[in-house]
Amino acid sequence: TKIHLEDLESFSVKFHSREGCEVAVLKSAQVIESMLVRKVDSSKSVKSSLSLQVGRCLLMISISLGKIGLSEDAMKYCDKSVELVYGNPPSDALSSLLYDAAMLYLDDNQFESAKEIGDLVVDMRSKSGDSSVSYARALCLSGDIAFQESDYGSAESHYKKCISIFASSTNIKHCHLDLGSVGFKMGRTDYEGGFYEDALKCYNESSEFAENELPPNHEHFVNMYYHMGLTLLMQGQSSDAKYAFRQALTLSKEIKNKSHDLVIRVFLIGGALQSINGMSEDAIENYRGGLALLRKYSPGNQEMIANIMAMIGTEYMHTIKKESAKEWLLEAVQLMKNSVGSTHLTVANALRNIATLESSVGNHDEAAKFLSKAIEIQKLRVGNCIKMAINLTDLGAYYKAAGNTKRSLDAYTSSLLILTELKGEKPQLVTTLLGLAELLTSTREYSAALTHYNDCLKAQKSFLGESHADIALTMYLMGLAELNRGYYKRALLYFSESVEMMTVLENEVCSFNGNVYNSMGFLEMKNGKGDRALERFTEALRVRRALGEPLKEAETLMNIGHVYREEGKHSSALEHYEQCLTIVSEVTGRDSETVVDVLIAIANVTNEMKSHDDAMSHYKNGTSYNVSFKLCTQSSSLTVWLICTQLLKSS
């Protein structure tokens, strides 16, 4: 049977585009089946060892037809195989056959059939004992069913017991492939829970076991590298992810007579690689290619179809076709709900992507709604996990952007509790602490914010070392918090340390240092030290001019003008305001709000110089844009420009 099926698969690969190929393949399968059934019919006992052998052969036909893409016919042979062996006495051979059959049912989303067979296999332990290979395979099957239903806690529990049994087997060499298979599944489970380091460890151990029994160019290793790439990508290690994807593609080229599953996988790997490289259109084309093949050869695999549709929608998010992204994602969600239920974790993943899309176009309230739905599914399916914490952190950011401070604080706090409880990976802890600290800063709760900034700094140093650009940024933010609560010496210390660090890491002339110098100037100005403020602003001006940042240069000129005005040096103030006006007018046009701010500043200082006519002229130019007087905050350096609303005091 195996030899015939190998020939049949080769024939299908060679002539799949020819008319009548599918009919010829099915007819050949029927001939093999009839020969097998006659052997059973001629046997005295239907439930003999012969029936088990024939059942295995029928299952082999099912697997081959599935590879060829005839999924509906494949499942018919799977049904026949199970029906034939049902009632045979418990044995490892029967357990193995039923396990493979259940996996086919799972791939076809026939969960009830998979569960029924799984229960049958588990019942066999009453004879074989809890430490047998049969029982281990039964546990693995139960884990697979739990995984498909996104019950990752149960899946992990079953897989761990399974690995323990295989590892303690007296004939462990014969269990290497089993250990490799279960190890891979453990890796997928850890990945879904957000435990990426554990997932990579499982993948590597799985490969070591599988290498003992499989050739180096086996499909198993292509799939392994693909999943390793996805995991590395989630960790932000794009270079290592690229390497893993390239290894997968290289191995796939060495495999002859590729199955349709492998060809589809190659499309997905190519899409993932192009996505990392920023080639979204090419990535979408690859995903579409995989989707077309899947719909042709495995139309019953609705879950996989929905997942690829979600990939396409997610990739459209990186293009100008935002509406296409939402259409694909919404259709994917609906298909997922129809195929695996509305509370499956894949639905939550797609909803999260829609939330990201809504946030990217400024619809933060809508983003929060979609992400809240995703989190509810996660709570039901996996409870507290790293991915839950990640989503809660993003939810906090969405609520903050939407102006809902209370809900934002609740989301950030919940995320922090989960990460603390699970001892989550440090990069995610840093993201959550930063978000929470920035939220508290925006509500002027500076002491509480500094507590979280300090925790963030400790976490950063634990995995980044003592010197890093991210650490410099955190110290700068801590300096701003200290400045806002009036602790000028502490603020100046943080500012100075951050500048020193960035000067060593990059260069003294960098945008970051320009921003810090500007903030240091504002600090000295607030502290009543005009000379020092001018020194800091002059340093900021030098850096920003060297980098060619005209708007930031104009901002600094404005601040220098403010210092001179405070000191009563009106001519110098006017000179710097006019330089600022020239730059801003050229860059943003004469009708921008920034131009209005500068005009009003000029009007204020000329009024103080007793040039009332000039002051009134600038005042009229400013108000002609119908922009109300206000406090204008420049977010890049958090420098506040105070605009005087009473222009002509003498009037």
TIDOTOR-874869 format. One line per field, with one value per residue (C-alpha): x negated, y negated, z; residue number from 1. Coordinates in nm, 3 decimals. Layout:
BEGIN
x [X/...] $
y [Y/...] $
z [Z/...] $
seq [NUM/...] $
***
This chain:
BEGIN
x [0.000/-0.279/-0.457/-0.135/-0.055/-0.404/-0.355/-0.011/-0.144/-0.425/-0.172/0.046/-0.247/-0.352/-0.009/0.203/0.279/0.396/0.766/0.881/0.590/0.818/1.050/0.753/0.616/0.948/1.000/0.655/0.732/1.056/0.865/0.622/0.916/1.103/0.794/0.754/1.119/1.118/0.837/1.045/1.356/1.164/1.045/1.235/1.233/1.307/1.156/0.827/0.477/0.538/0.821/0.584/0.328/0.590/0.722/0.373/0.354/0.690/0.563/0.252/0.482/0.658/0.329/0.210/0.535/0.506/0.156/0.283/0.559/0.864/0.962/1.328/1.241/0.952/1.189/1.411/1.118/1.040/1.398/1.366/1.039/1.182/1.499/1.296/1.071/1.336/1.370/1.024/0.846/0.626/0.272/-0.002/0.073/0.441/0.353/0.114/0.372/0.648/0.410/0.332/0.702/0.787/0.522/0.687/1.023/0.865/0.710/1.055/1.210/1.418/1.362/1.637/1.498/1.149/1.274/1.463/1.153/0.941/1.163/1.134/0.754/0.746/0.962/0.686/0.469/0.676/0.494/0.160/0.092/0.023/-0.342/-0.291/-0.357/0.014/0.112/-0.145/0.001/0.348/0.232/0.075/0.402/0.593/0.340/0.389/0.766/0.726/0.483/0.723/0.991/0.741/0.739/0.364/0.345/0.491/0.282/-0.039/0.054/0.116/-0.204/-0.419/-0.286/-0.337/-0.701/-0.764/-0.642/-0.840/-1.156/-1.138/-1.074/-1.311/-1.347/-1.384/-1.562/-1.234/-1.061/-1.284/-1.033/-0.750/-0.957/-1.037/-0.671/-0.544/-0.827/-0.722/-0.362/-0.480/-0.663/-0.346/-0.158/-0.421/-0.411/-0.036/-0.077/-0.346/-0.630/-0.865/-1.192/-1.030/-0.888/-1.230/-1.380/-1.111/-1.168/-1.543/-1.502/-1.240/-1.481/-1.752/-1.521/-1.377/-1.726/-1.783/-1.510/-1.435/-1.648/-1.778/-1.557/-1.230/-0.916/-0.921/-1.230/-1.083/-0.784/-1.012/-1.219/-0.901/-0.764/-1.101/-1.099/-0.752/-0.862/-1.179/-0.973/-0.748/-1.062/-1.165/-1.465/-1.400/-1.751/-1.732/-1.376/-1.494/-1.764/-1.510/-1.274/-1.558/-1.667/-1.312/-1.302/-1.644/-1.537/-1.210/-1.402/-1.582/-1.257/-1.136/-0.768/-0.651/-0.310/-0.046/-0.080/-0.449/-0.389/-0.132/-0.378/-0.646/-0.410/-0.352/-0.723/-0.800/-0.527/-0.664/-1.016/-0.894/-0.685/-0.994/-1.174/-0.890/-0.772/-0.404/-0.268/-0.495/-0.403/-0.032/-0.090/-0.257/0.022/0.279/0.092/0.104/0.471/0.560/0.388/0.549/0.895/0.829/0.681/0.816/1.142/1.259/0.976/1.172/0.963/0.641/0.816/0.934/0.583/0.429/0.704/0.610/0.244/0.345/0.555/0.273/0.028/0.265/0.236/-0.117/0.005/0.231/0.521/0.653/1.009/0.891/0.719/1.040/1.247/1.008/0.985/1.361/1.422/1.154/1.320/1.658/1.510/1.327/1.647/1.825/1.550/1.412/1.658/1.678/1.461/1.164/0.831/0.774/1.078/0.913/0.592/0.784/0.981/0.652/0.528/0.846/0.787/0.434/0.573/0.836/0.575/0.340/0.606/0.691/1.008/0.889/1.237/1.310/0.968/1.043/1.377/1.222/0.930/1.165/1.352/1.023/0.923/1.256/1.186/0.834/0.965/1.200/0.944/0.603/0.649/0.352/0.064/-0.201/0.014/0.297/0.057/-0.055/0.305/0.389/0.091/0.212/0.563/0.423/0.256/0.581/0.784/0.516/0.526/0.906/0.888/1.031/0.779/0.956/0.990/0.637/0.505/0.708/0.571/0.208/0.241/0.395/0.113/-0.150/0.008/0.001/-0.360/-0.467/-0.282/-0.422/-0.767/-0.722/-0.994/-1.167/-1.102/-0.726/-0.754/-0.942/-0.670/-0.398/-0.590/-0.666/-0.302/-0.182/-0.443/-0.359/0.012/-0.054/-0.274/0.011/0.237/-0.038/-0.091/-0.466/-0.575/-0.383/-0.515/-0.874/-0.823/-0.735/-1.016/-1.262/-1.127/-1.150/-1.513/-1.602/-1.432/-1.607/-1.950/-1.886/-1.875/-2.027/-2.326/-2.423/-2.430/-2.166/-1.963/-1.642/-1.795/-1.897/-1.538/-1.397/-1.635/-1.525/-1.160/-1.247/-1.412/-1.096/-0.888/-1.125/-1.114/-0.736/-0.722/-0.980/-1.286/-1.527/-1.855/-1.732/-1.594/-1.924/-2.112/-1.893/-1.922/-2.301/-2.338/-2.114/-2.316/-2.646/-2.517/-2.388/-2.710/-2.908/-2.656/-2.597/-2.733/-2.705/-2.526/-2.208/-1.839/-1.799/-2.066/-1.910/-1.582/-1.753/-1.957/-1.633/-1.466/-1.772/-1.739/-1.376/-1.471/-1.729/-1.474/-1.219/-1.489/-1.547/-1.896/-1.879/-2.250/-2.256/-1.930/-2.086/-2.389/-2.165/-1.941/-2.250/-2.375/-2.035/-2.044/-2.391/-2.286/-1.957/-2.118/-2.388/-2.119/-1.909/-1.594/-1.436/-1.121/-1.318/-1.569/-1.278/-1.148/-1.485/-1.508/-1.166/-1.284/-1.599/-1.375/-1.168/-1.481/-1.595/-1.246/-1.239/-1.573/-1.440/-1.670/-1.393/-1.608/-1.776/-1.438/-1.291/-1.588/-1.541/-1.162/-1.202/-1.453/-1.201/-0.922/-1.129/-1.196/-0.842/-0.687/-0.909/-0.843/-0.476/-0.338/-0.206/0.129/0.005/0.079/-0.294/-0.324/-0.042/-0.231/-0.544/-0.350/-0.190/-0.531/-0.665/-0.361/-0.418/-0.785/-0.731/-0.455/-0.699/-0.943/-0.667/-0.632/-0.256/-0.179/-0.412/-0.265/0.089/-0.009/-0.155/0.140/0.385/0.181/0.195/0.565/0.655/0.605/0.893/0.679/0.754/0.480/0.372/0.090/-0.097/-0.292/-0.574/-0.560/-0.909/-1.076/-0.775/-0.869/-0.576/-0.538/-0.342/-0.148/-0.045/0.324/0.317/0.116/0.153/0.154/0.140/0.456] $
y [0.000/-0.241/-0.183/-0.231/-0.553/-0.696/-0.635/-0.792/-1.106/-1.138/-1.099/-1.371/-1.613/-1.558/-1.568/-1.775/-2.033/-1.772/-1.714/-1.387/-1.365/-1.385/-1.114/-0.887/-0.934/-0.851/-0.547/-0.416/-0.470/-0.273/0.016/0.029/0.013/0.300/0.521/0.447/0.503/0.842/0.953/0.866/1.031/1.352/1.357/1.566/1.286/0.932/0.793/0.971/0.830/0.827/0.577/0.352/0.370/0.293/0.008/-0.138/-0.109/-0.284/-0.562/-0.587/-0.637/-0.912/-1.087/-1.064/-1.205/-1.486/-1.567/-1.570/-1.810/-1.582/-1.655/-1.551/-1.208/-1.181/-1.208/-0.934/-0.692/-0.810/-0.723/-0.377/-0.311/-0.398/-0.198/0.108/0.115/0.005/0.280/0.429/0.519/0.241/0.229/-0.019/0.035/-0.050/-0.351/-0.480/-0.438/-0.609/-0.889/-0.959/-0.943/-1.190/-1.429/-1.418/-1.497/-1.785/-1.926/-1.905/-2.086/-1.779/-1.827/-1.593/-1.299/-1.378/-1.384/-1.057/-0.879/-1.047/-0.908/-0.564/-0.580/-0.704/-0.409/-0.177/-0.275/-0.045/0.242/0.093/-0.109/-0.475/-0.456/-0.294/-0.450/-0.403/-0.615/-0.879/-0.902/-0.926/-1.216/-1.380/-1.345/-1.503/-1.786/-1.835/-1.859/-2.108/-2.313/-2.327/-2.454/-2.715/-2.559/-2.600/-2.528/-2.177/-2.123/-2.205/-1.975/-1.680/-1.743/-1.759/-1.423/-1.281/-1.398/-1.255/-0.911/-0.909/-1.033/-0.756/-0.482/-0.184/-0.210/-0.587/-0.564/-0.451/-0.754/-1.024/-1.115/-1.122/-1.349/-1.574/-1.597/-1.669/-1.915/-2.110/-2.118/-2.239/-2.519/-2.625/-2.625/-2.845/-3.077/-3.123/-3.207/-3.464/-3.265/-3.312/-3.204/-2.879/-2.829/-2.864/-2.623/-2.365/-2.410/-2.357/-2.046/-1.912/-1.949/-1.759/-1.460/-1.468/-1.478/-1.123/-0.977/-1.221/-1.331/-1.690/-1.810/-1.680/-1.897/-1.886/-2.109/-2.355/-2.396/-2.419/-2.702/-2.883/-2.877/-2.975/-3.275/-3.378/-3.352/-3.554/-3.816/-3.851/-3.911/-4.192/-3.994/-4.061/-3.967/-3.624/-3.581/-3.650/-3.386/-3.128/-3.203/-3.180/-2.846/-2.718/-2.826/-2.672/-2.338/-2.342/-2.369/-2.042/-1.847/-1.664/-1.585/-1.861/-1.813/-2.080/-2.160/-2.234/-2.450/-2.652/-2.684/-2.812/-3.089/-3.189/-3.185/-3.399/-3.642/-3.665/-3.735/-4.008/-4.159/-4.201/-4.367/-4.619/-4.476/-4.459/-4.431/-4.133/-3.977/-4.010/-3.846/-3.549/-3.517/-3.529/-3.250/-3.032/-3.113/-3.015/-2.677/-2.613/-2.688/-2.455/-2.157/-2.188/-2.385/-2.226/-2.381/-2.697/-2.789/-2.800/-2.991/-3.247/-3.276/-3.353/-3.607/-3.773/-3.778/-3.955/-4.206/-4.270/-4.330/-4.576/-4.781/-4.871/-5.010/-5.301/-5.059/-5.078/-4.997/-4.676/-4.582/-4.617/-4.428/-4.131/-4.125/-4.146/-3.867/-3.658/-3.710/-3.600/-3.288/-3.203/-3.234/-3.004/-2.742/-2.732/-2.938/-3.299/-3.246/-3.079/-3.249/-3.303/-3.532/-3.732/-3.765/-3.899/-4.142/-4.270/-4.341/-4.536/-4.737/-4.818/-4.932/-5.157/-5.313/-5.381/-5.600/-5.782/-5.591/-5.517/-5.458/-5.197/-5.043/-5.007/-4.836/-4.575/-4.508/-4.477/-4.202/-4.026/-4.047/-3.896/-3.593/-3.567/-3.573/-3.288/-3.079/-3.133/-3.357/-3.563/-3.527/-3.743/-3.812/-3.922/-4.169/-4.297/-4.355/-4.530/-4.761/-4.848/-4.898/-5.143/-5.335/-5.346/-5.472/-5.732/-5.856/-5.869/-6.077/-5.811/-5.834/-5.606/-5.312/-5.367/-5.347/-5.030/-4.862/-4.951/-4.844/-4.508/-4.448/-4.527/-4.286/-4.003/-4.069/-4.084/-3.762/-3.573/-3.731/-3.825/-3.909/-4.239/-4.423/-4.392/-4.500/-4.810/-4.897/-4.870/-5.069/-5.346/-5.368/-5.384/-5.644/-5.865/-5.843/-5.951/-6.232/-6.356/-6.369/-6.551/-6.261/-6.304/-6.115/-5.802/-5.839/-5.853/-5.531/-5.350/-5.522/-5.393/-5.039/-5.075/-5.187/-4.883/-4.648/-4.810/-4.780/-4.413/-4.321/-4.621/-4.683/-5.014/-5.219/-5.221/-5.478/-5.352/-5.406/-5.760/-5.830/-5.702/-5.925/-6.221/-6.147/-6.122/-6.462/-6.609/-6.464/-6.612/-6.945/-6.948/-6.894/-7.165/-6.955/-7.140/-6.993/-6.636/-6.719/-6.874/-6.566/-6.332/-6.561/-6.576/-6.198/-6.131/-6.371/-6.217/-5.868/-5.958/-6.145/-5.826/-5.598/-5.808/-6.160/-6.486/-6.627/-6.420/-6.507/-6.362/-6.591/-6.890/-6.818/-6.771/-7.092/-7.275/-7.130/-7.220/-7.576/-7.585/-7.446/-7.720/-7.977/-7.846/-7.859/-8.227/-8.179/-8.359/-8.337/-7.959/-7.928/-8.114/-7.881/-7.572/-7.716/-7.814/-7.453/-7.330/-7.582/-7.466/-7.099/-7.161/-7.377/-7.114/-6.846/-7.061/-7.066/-7.402/-7.385/-7.282/-7.557/-7.804/-7.671/-7.733/-8.085/-8.154/-8.035/-8.248/-8.542/-8.469/-8.475/-8.810/-8.953/-8.839/-9.016/-9.332/-9.301/-9.373/-9.434/-9.093/-8.931/-9.094/-8.984/-8.618/-8.630/-8.768/-8.494/-8.242/-8.400/-8.378/-8.006/-7.912/-8.108/-7.932/-7.583/-7.593/-7.891/-8.219/-8.078/-7.828/-7.851/-7.861/-8.181/-8.330/-8.247/-8.421/-8.727/-8.766/-8.729/-9.005/-9.220/-9.175/-9.275/-9.572/-9.695/-9.681/-9.879/-10.147/-10.082/-10.063/-10.102/-9.812/-9.611/-9.673/-9.575/-9.241/-9.187/-9.235/-9.002/-8.737/-8.765/-8.769/-8.392/-8.354/-8.162/-8.223/-8.316/-8.009/-7.827/-7.647/-7.336/-7.209/-6.834/-6.752/-6.927/-7.000/-7.371/-7.591/-7.920/-8.170/-8.408/-8.735/-8.797/-9.164/-9.323/-9.692/-9.744/-10.123/-10.110] $
z [0.000/0.089/-0.244/-0.440/-0.254/-0.311/-0.683/-0.663/-0.491/-0.748/-1.030/-0.880/-0.842/-1.202/-1.368/-1.124/-1.392/-1.645/-1.694/-1.540/-1.293/-0.989/-1.126/-1.197/-0.846/-0.679/-0.902/-0.808/-0.440/-0.481/-0.643/-0.347/-0.105/-0.274/-0.257/0.114/0.199/0.021/0.250/0.556/0.414/0.354/0.714/0.968/1.231/1.123/1.443/1.388/1.361/0.986/1.023/1.218/0.938/0.675/0.890/0.895/0.516/0.474/0.698/0.480/0.180/0.373/0.452/0.090/-0.048/0.206/0.079/-0.277/-0.177/-0.191/0.168/0.146/0.004/0.248/0.545/0.400/0.412/0.766/0.866/0.705/0.886/1.229/1.163/1.065/1.374/1.625/1.885/1.844/2.169/2.313/2.177/2.090/1.721/1.769/1.985/1.719/1.442/1.638/1.732/1.365/1.277/1.552/1.421/1.078/1.239/1.426/1.107/0.949/1.250/1.343/1.715/1.834/1.634/1.761/2.122/2.081/1.954/2.218/2.493/2.337/2.339/2.698/2.805/2.687/2.984/3.203/3.037/2.937/3.254/3.317/3.209/2.868/2.529/2.450/2.746/2.653/2.304/2.451/2.666/2.363/2.174/2.461/2.459/2.085/2.128/2.412/2.201/1.907/2.143/2.273/2.621/2.653/3.024/2.977/2.664/2.850/3.139/2.901/2.704/3.017/3.140/2.794/2.780/3.126/3.016/2.691/2.865/3.129/2.872/2.889/2.513/2.482/2.146/1.991/2.144/1.995/1.725/1.979/2.205/1.912/1.813/2.164/2.226/1.918/2.042/2.384/2.202/2.022/2.353/2.519/2.217/2.245/2.614/2.535/2.696/2.403/2.567/2.679/2.330/2.168/2.419/2.333/1.959/1.995/2.211/1.971/1.678/1.863/1.919/1.566/1.410/1.543/1.322/1.039/0.741/0.765/0.480/0.627/0.629/1.010/1.020/0.769/0.999/1.301/1.156/1.054/1.408/1.554/1.320/1.436/1.799/1.744/1.566/1.871/2.078/1.846/1.716/1.348/1.228/1.393/1.264/0.908/0.947/1.067/0.778/0.526/0.673/0.632/0.267/0.197/0.344/0.148/-0.181/-0.101/-0.062/-0.370/-0.431/-0.201/-0.041/-0.088/0.283/0.237/-0.072/0.124/0.414/0.176/0.061/0.424/0.509/0.205/0.309/0.664/0.535/0.299/0.576/0.795/0.504/0.470/0.135/0.227/-0.127/-0.200/0.135/0.052/-0.285/-0.115/0.142/-0.138/-0.316/-0.005/0.047/-0.310/-0.273/0.064/-0.072/-0.364/-0.182/0.174/0.155/0.479/0.679/0.751/1.053/0.850/0.572/0.827/0.974/0.635/0.566/0.896/0.783/0.463/0.657/0.902/0.617/0.450/0.772/0.662/0.330/0.238/0.191/0.548/0.442/0.274/0.598/0.797/0.537/0.539/0.918/0.975/0.722/0.893/1.232/1.097/0.936/1.259/1.460/1.216/1.213/1.569/1.772/1.886/2.194/2.024/2.080/1.707/1.715/1.993/1.788/1.488/1.705/1.846/1.494/1.417/1.736/1.620/1.285/1.446/1.673/1.379/1.215/1.539/1.634/1.987/2.133/1.864/1.918/2.290/2.213/1.984/2.217/2.518/2.333/2.261/2.627/2.738/2.517/2.658/3.014/2.929/2.742/2.901/3.203/3.315/3.071/2.905/2.600/2.828/2.991/2.650/2.544/2.872/2.825/2.474/2.609/2.862/2.579/2.377/2.672/2.747/2.386/2.406/2.726/2.956/3.238/3.486/3.247/3.125/3.481/3.547/3.235/3.307/3.671/3.572/3.325/3.587/3.837/3.581/3.482/3.846/3.924/3.623/3.642/3.278/3.031/3.113/2.783/2.830/3.194/3.079/2.825/3.090/3.351/3.102/2.993/3.352/3.448/3.151/3.234/3.594/3.467/3.249/3.558/3.755/3.997/3.968/4.281/4.178/3.823/3.948/4.145/3.821/3.629/3.890/3.858/3.481/3.505/3.718/3.471/3.174/3.334/3.412/3.042/2.860/3.084/3.244/2.924/2.649/2.453/2.617/2.961/2.864/2.755/3.085/3.281/3.067/3.145/3.514/3.486/3.336/3.621/3.879/3.695/3.697/4.072/4.134/4.225/3.995/4.121/4.077/3.734/3.626/3.748/3.537/3.234/3.264/3.302/3.001/2.781/2.891/2.814/2.466/2.384/2.450/2.273/1.964/1.935/2.120/1.814/1.816/1.826/2.175/2.320/2.147/2.325/2.662/2.629/2.551/2.863/3.071/2.947/3.048/3.391/3.447/3.331/3.581/3.847/3.775/3.630/3.295/3.211/3.255/3.063/2.768/2.779/2.760/2.488/2.289/2.310/2.192/1.904/1.797/1.790/1.612/1.345/1.287/1.242/1.011/1.228/1.134/1.347/1.655/1.576/1.566/1.898/2.061/1.914/2.064/2.405/2.387/2.304/2.615/2.834/2.693/2.740/3.105/3.157/2.994/2.690/2.445/2.136/2.170/2.236/1.925/1.714/1.812/1.771/1.417/1.329/1.461/1.253/0.932/0.978/1.082/0.795/0.541/0.678/0.779/0.586/0.717/0.830/1.087/1.459/1.535/1.328/1.536/1.857/1.729/1.611/1.953/2.121/1.894/1.971/2.346/2.337/2.100/2.330/2.622/2.406/2.378/2.002/2.033/1.663/1.572/1.857/1.737/1.382/1.494/1.721/1.431/1.210/1.480/1.553/1.184/1.183/1.431/1.676/2.042/2.286/2.474/2.643/2.365/2.457/2.237/2.302/2.173/2.465/2.686/2.683/2.773/2.594/2.796/2.573/2.732/2.671/2.764/2.490/2.548/2.923/2.879/2.669] $
seq [1/2/3/4/5/6/7/8/9/10/11/12/13/14/15/16/17/18/19/20/21/22/23/24/25/26/27/28/29/30/31/32/33/34/35/36/37/38/39/40/41/42/43/44/45/46/47/48/49/50/51/52/53/54/55/56/57/58/59/60/61/62/63/64/65/66/67/68/69/70/71/72/73/74/75/76/77/78/79/80/81/82/83/84/85/86/87/88/89/90/91/92/93/94/95/96/97/98/99/100/101/102/103/104/105/106/107/108/109/110/111/112/113/114/115/116/117/118/119/120/121/122/123/124/125/126/127/128/129/130/131/132/133/134/135/136/137/138/139/140/141/142/143/144/145/146/147/148/149/150/151/152/153/154/155/156/157/158/159/160/161/162/163/164/165/166/167/168/169/170/171/172/173/174/175/176/177/178/179/180/181/182/183/184/185/186/187/188/189/190/191/192/193/194/195/196/197/198/199/200/201/202/203/204/205/206/207/208/209/210/211/212/213/214/215/216/217/218/219/220/221/222/223/224/225/226/227/228/229/230/231/232/233/234/235/236/237/238/239/240/241/242/243/244/245/246/247/248/249/250/251/252/253/254/255/256/257/258/259/260/261/262/263/264/265/266/267/268/269/270/271/272/273/274/275/276/277/278/279/280/281/282/283/284/285/286/287/288/289/290/291/292/293/294/295/296/297/298/299/300/301/302/303/304/305/306/307/308/309/310/311/312/313/314/315/316/317/318/319/320/321/322/323/324/325/326/327/328/329/330/331/332/333/334/335/336/337/338/339/340/341/342/343/344/345/346/347/348/349/350/351/352/353/354/355/356/357/358/359/360/361/362/363/364/365/366/367/368/369/370/371/372/373/374/375/376/377/378/379/380/381/382/383/384/385/386/387/388/389/390/391/392/393/394/395/396/397/398/399/400/401/402/403/404/405/406/407/408/409/410/411/412/413/414/415/416/417/418/419/420/421/422/423/424/425/426/427/428/429/430/431/432/433/434/435/436/437/438/439/440/441/442/443/444/445/446/447/448/449/450/451/452/453/454/455/456/457/458/459/460/461/462/463/464/465/466/467/468/469/470/471/472/473/474/475/476/477/478/479/480/481/482/483/484/485/486/487/488/489/490/491/492/493/494/495/496/497/498/499/500/501/502/503/504/505/506/507/508/509/510/511/512/513/514/515/516/517/518/519/520/521/522/523/524/525/526/527/528/529/530/531/532/533/534/535/536/537/538/539/540/541/542/543/544/545/546/547/548/549/550/551/552/553/554/555/556/557/558/559/560/561/562/563/564/565/566/567/568/569/570/571/572/573/574/575/576/577/578/579/580/581/582/583/584/585/586/587/588/589/590/591/592/593/594/595/596/597/598/599/600/601/602/603/604/605/606/607/608/609/610/611/612/613/614/615/616/617/618/619/620/621/622/623/624/625/626/627/628/629/630/631/632/633/634/635/636/637/638/639/640/641/642/643/644/645/646/647/648/649/650/651] $
***
